[in-house]
Amino acid sequence: MLYNSYELNRSWMNGASAWASVASEILNNPKLPIGYLGLGPVLASALDVFAHAAAPRGKPAFDIETVTVDGVSYPTIEAIVLHRPYGNLLRFTHTGLPENAPKMLIVAPMSGHFATLLRGTVARLMERAEVYITDWADAKMVPVEAGTFDLDDYIDHLATYLEHIGPGAHMLAVCQPSVPSLAVTAMMGEDKHPCRPLTLTMMGGPIDTREAPTSVNDVAMQRPLSWFQNNVIATVPLIYPGAGRKVYPGFLQLAGFMAMNLRSHLASHYQMFRHLVAGDGESADASKAFYEEYRSVCDLPAEYYLQTIEHVFQRHSLPKGEFLHRGRLIDLGKITDTALLAIEGEQDDISGIGQTRASLKLATGLAESHKRYLLAEEVGHYGIFNGGKWRTRIAPVVEEWMASHASRKGLKAVA
């Protein structure tokens, strides 16, 4: 009933959004004087903000048409290089890349938002690297015939993607996928797999959520796993290809994120309203662009979501040395020749300071020269991988780390 109730409400809001948009356009029509008199501009702006907030949203496009390197603009090439029901592997290149450019696999979060949330991450790194990214599917669009998807499948997908890219790739994980990315690195390291990554960069990842717990961690710890099974797992309705599949709906994830910073979001929409009243369309469009992406959400497979709650936030299986992949114990001490870079934001309210840094201590088989920690000052969770500070202060560190560990030559494991 939860999902069906949401769909009914969404259909009503879609109609209200359409009418509000039409009314706003009428009031803003320069041929009609009502838009310039009395409360006309105020009402038009209020309707515009409401129409944008209530509008339906699908999967956004990356829409990276060009990239500028050293003052020269190059057209970009986006392609699906590997297709899987639960997630494609995308590749981004441009005509100015040298043949020996490094290869980077960006592991996008499967946490309710689409991979396009990392558009800025891709655009910046592809300036000097051949970039691949995991484009996870919206679970409600995956037919039940495709089977289930859990943490084991996630790790298998990462291994498959690395094998497709080939030896010598680097990997970067943003937030939640830091855990499976670190696990697959350890597993492939133990096997001496030729396609294990040269470097792994983890950004704001919940490797050990016992370090500086945030409100997100508290919510996961305060309730038993059965509560999540009974209260936030829903069945996809018949109108979608994945009808009958059990999922954690994206709209619940979005509601949780909005509630965490409700005052900030209300202030942002009020500022958007003020910009529109003042005729500052450029500033209003910037806010709209952010929320266009932020409100575009997708469903998560129930198995994957519940296992993440259990093993990452409740049992802390990976840092305790109890994490299993298809019955095989993951030993982080087997990471001996993949250089690790842990990045955290000073103002991150989702992954607390120390949660990602814990990975460096857990990698007991890796030399200290192949470990690095960066605390990005005055940066929140999303600022780690998007925005001006990411482009100018954080991305150069990632690129330097990749360049300094472009091969495994000369690396000696810790005895």
Sequence and secondary structure as in RCSB ss.txt:
>XXXX:A:sequence
MLYNSYELNRSWMNGASAWASVASEILNNPKLPIGYLGLGPVLASALDVFAHAAAPRGKPAFDIETVTVDGVSYP
TIEAIVLHRPYGNLLRFTHTGLPENAPKMLIVAPMSGHFATLLRGTVARLMERAEVYITDWADAKMVPVEAGTFD
LDDYIDHLATYLEHIGPGAHMLAVCQPSVPSLAVTAMMGEDKHPCRPLTLTMMGGPIDTREAPTSVNDVAMQRPL
SWFQNNVIATVPLIYPGAGRKVYPGFLQLAGFMAMNLRSHLASHYQMFRHLVAGDGESADASKAFYEEYRSVCDL
PAEYYLQTIEHVFQRHSLPKGEFLHRGRLIDLGKITDTALLAIEGEQDDISGIGQTRASLKLATGLAESHKRYLL
AEEVGHYGIFNGGKWRTRIAPVVEEWMASHASRKGLKAVA
>XXXX:A:secstr
 HHHHHHHHHHHHHHHHHHHHHHHHHHT TT GGGGSTTHHHHHHHHHHHHHHH           EEEETTEEEE
EEEEEEE  TTEEEEEEEETT  TT  EEEEE   SSB GGGGHHHHHHHTTTSEEEEEEE  GGGS GGG    
HHHHHHHHHHHHHHH TTEEEEEESTTHHHHHHHHHHHHHTT TTS SEEEEES  S TTSS  HHHHHHHHS H
HHHHHHT EE  TTSTTTT EEE HHHHHHHHHHHTHHHHHHHHHHHHHHHHTT HHHHHHHHHHHHHHT B  E
EHHHHHHHIIIIIIS TTTTT  EETTEE  GGG  SSEEEEEEETT SSS TTTTTHHHHH TTS GGGEEEEE
ETT  TGGGTSSHHIIIIIHHHHHHHHHHTSS TT     
